[in-house]
Amino acid sequence: MQKMNLSLCALALLLFGSLSSVHSRAVDIVDDSNDVDNSIEAEPEEKPRGRPFEADWLKFTKTPPAKLQQTAGATLEIVCEMMGSQVPTIQWIVGHMPLSEIENLDSNVVSEDAASAIVRVRSVHIIDHMLSESRTYTCVGRTGSKTVYASTVVHPVRSDLGDMRMVREKQYPGPQKPRIIYTEKTHLDLMGSSVMLPCKVHARPRAEVTWLNNENKEVVQNHRYKVLPTGDLLISELKWEDMGNYKCIARNSVGRDSADTFVYPVLKEQD
């Protein structure tokens, strides 16, 4: 396969990402239209030396639905995906927050220093308890000077039973199967770079995380491949032969979940 440069790969990914649609499990969708592209941009910057793009960029590839109706006893998942330059981060805000506070919000996600990367990130917010009132959940994405956000209003279970209030806002009892809540769908970066593939899991009891490599074999740790205690996979000194699909698998006593990341090494553009 011919090796592509970073800018051409970005264009191809943008076209592919625009075909994505909204999905959410274990919920009844009331109104899933949420096409508003809210964005906050800092003052334009000059292109930093060594960066392949004139400016930071970030866009939704899957916007969370505008409204969701909670189902009694079911764990609810709100999905948010975006793609951008460097390594975008996603975090969730519960409740209403003014625009000025979103802009100045400190991220609670540790981001990589990867100025040459193009990454598509997927984040899932889990609601594993019954709500007592309607609540807003906002997906906030960031990369460099760029911030985008979209909100979902979740409505509680409709019930006239007074004793239902006794169990609201308490976590559902018992074990829960693993759900991978933070991962990358695609990661493009320059050959020779170090690439961190996240795999964050929500589970009870705690899940065991393993990775399969681009040959569908379990990753054997060595000086280039390391599965970290967090469940993330670190690939050092990225090579062309590293291209392909990597699968994170999370297991516990009640089930399993998996997520795929496609890694694409690219050539450095000639000056």
N, C-alpha and C positions, 0 to 999 in steps of 0.2 A: 504494500500500500504506500502511496506517495506521502511523504511527510509534508504537513501543512504548517503555515505560519499562524501565529496567534490571532491576528486580525481576521483572517479568513475563517478560522474556527469559531470565533465569536459571532460572526454573521450567520453561520450555519446553525449554531445553537439557538440564536434568537428566533430564527424562522421555525425551528423545531419546537421551541418552548411555547410559541404562540398558539400551538395546536392543543395545548393542555386544557383540561377541564376540571371542574371542582368536584371532589368526592368527599364523603364523610360517612363513617360507619356508626352503626347503632344509634341513629338519630332519625327523626322525621324532619325533613327540610320544609320550612314554612315559606321562605323566600330566599333563594340562593343567589340573587343578583347583587353583585357587589363590584361593579366595574370601575368605580372611581379610583383613579391613580393618584393618591395623595403623596406628595413628595415635598421634601424640604432640602434646599441646596444652600451651601455656604457660598461665599464669594468665589468666582472663578479663579482657578489657579493655573499657573504656567505648567506645562508638561514637565514633570520631574525627570531628571536624567535617568535612563535605564528603564523607564516606563513605556509600554507599547501603546498607550492610549493618551489622547490629549487631555482627558479629564476622567474622573471616576464616573462610573455608570452603574445603574441598578434598576431592575424591573421585576414585577411580579410575573411568575409563570403559572402560579395557581393562587388565586385570591380566596381567602376564607369567605364563606357565605355570610350575607348580611344578617340573617336571622336563622335560629335553630330552635326546635322544640325538644326539650328533654323528655326522655322516655323512662318510666319508672323502673328502677333497678339496673338500668343499662349504663355502662361506662361510655361517656361521650368523648369523641375526638374531633378537634378542630384543626384542619390541615392548612398550612401556609407554605408556599414555595416561592423562591425568588432566585434570580441569577444576576451576577454582576462581576465587575473587575475586582482584583485582589481576592480576598476571601470574605464574602458578606457574612454578617452575623444576624441571627433572628432572636428576639426575645419577646415575651408576652407580658402585657400590662392588664391587670384585672381591675375593673372599675373605670370610671371616667377620668380622663387626664387632659388638661388644657394643651393646646397645640404648642405653646411656649415651653411647657414642661417636657413634652415628647422630644422637642428639638434639643433640649439640654440634658436629656436622660443619660445617665452613665450606664453603659452596657454591662450586663452581668455575665456575658459570654466572652471567654478568652479567644481573641482572634489571632490568626497567623499573620506573620509579616511576610507576605507573598505578593509583591507588587506586580509580578508578571502573570499571575493566575487568573483564570476565568472559571467561576464555580457556580453551580446550581445547588442551592441548599434547601432542605425540606425540614420543617419543624412541626410537631404535633403537640397541641396543648390538651392534656387529659383532665377531664372532670369526672372524678370517681366518687361523687357524693350527690345527694339531692339538694338542689338549690331551694332557698326559702323565698327568693324574689328574682326578678329578671336581672341579668348581669351582663356587662359589656366586657368582652375580651379583645384586646387589640394586639395584632401582630406588627411588630416594629422591626424593619430591616435596615441595616446600615453597612456602608462600606466607604471608607475615606470621608469625604465631605458630603456624601449623599445619604439621605434617609427617606424611606417610604413606609407607609403604614396603612392598615385596613382593619376595620372592627367588625365583630360579630356580637349580636345581642342574643343571649340564650335565655329562653323562657322556661320557668320551672314546670314540673308536672302539674297538670290541672287536677285538683282534688278538693272536695268539700269536707273531707274527713278532718276533724279537729286534731286527732291524735297523730296525723301525719307530720305535724310540725315538730313533734318530739324527735324525729329521726333526721330531719333536714340539717344540712351543713356538717353531717358526720360521715366520715369515710365508710364506704361499703365494707362490711366485715368479710373475713376469709381471704384466701389467697387470690392472686390475680396473675393471669398469664402475661408473659413479657409483651411489651409494646415498644418498638424502637421509635423514639420521639425526636431524635435529632441526627440527621445524616446528610450526606451529599449525594445528589443524583449523578452529577458529572463534575469532574475536576480536570481541567487542562492547565498544564504548566510547562515551563521550559525544561528540557533535558538537563540533568545535573542538579535540579532543585530537590529539596526535601518536601515531601507531601504528607500532610496529616489528614487521614480519613476518619471523621468522627463517627461514633456509634453509641449514642446515649439511650439508655433503656429505663422504662418505667415497669416495675415488676414487684410482686410480693409472693413468695420470698425472692431474694435477690437472684438475678439471672446470671448464668455463665455465658460469656461471650467468646465466640470463636470466629475466625475469618477464613474464607476460601479465596485462593488467589485466581489469577486470570487463566489458569489451567484447571479450575474447579477442584483444586486440591487444598487441604488444610495448610495454612501458612506455617512454615517452619521458621522460627525466629533465628536470625543471624545478624550480621553487621549492617545489612540493608533493610531487613524487615523486622519490625518490633511491634507486638501487640502490648499496648500499655495497660497498666492497672485500671485505667478509666474505661477500657474497651476500645479505645481508638487504635487505628493502625498507622504506624509511621513507616513511610517508604523513603529511604535516603538515596541520594545520587540517582535520581530518576533516569531511566534508560528507555530507549525505543521499545525494547522487548517487554517492558512492563505494561504496555498498552493492553487494555482489556477490562473485563468486568470483575469486580471484587465484591464478595458477598459477606455481610456481617450476619451472624446467626446468634440469637439470644434464646437460651433455654432455661426453664425451671421445672419444678415438679408438676405444674399444671398446663404447660404448653410451650410454644415457641413462636418466634417471629423472625423475619429476615428482611434485609434491605440491600439493594445493589447500588454500587458506585462504579461508573465507567471512568477510567483513568486514561487520559490522552496526553502523552508527551509530545511537545512540539519543538520545532527548530527555532533557534534564536534568529530574529530578523537581522539582516545585514545592514550596517550603517550606510 
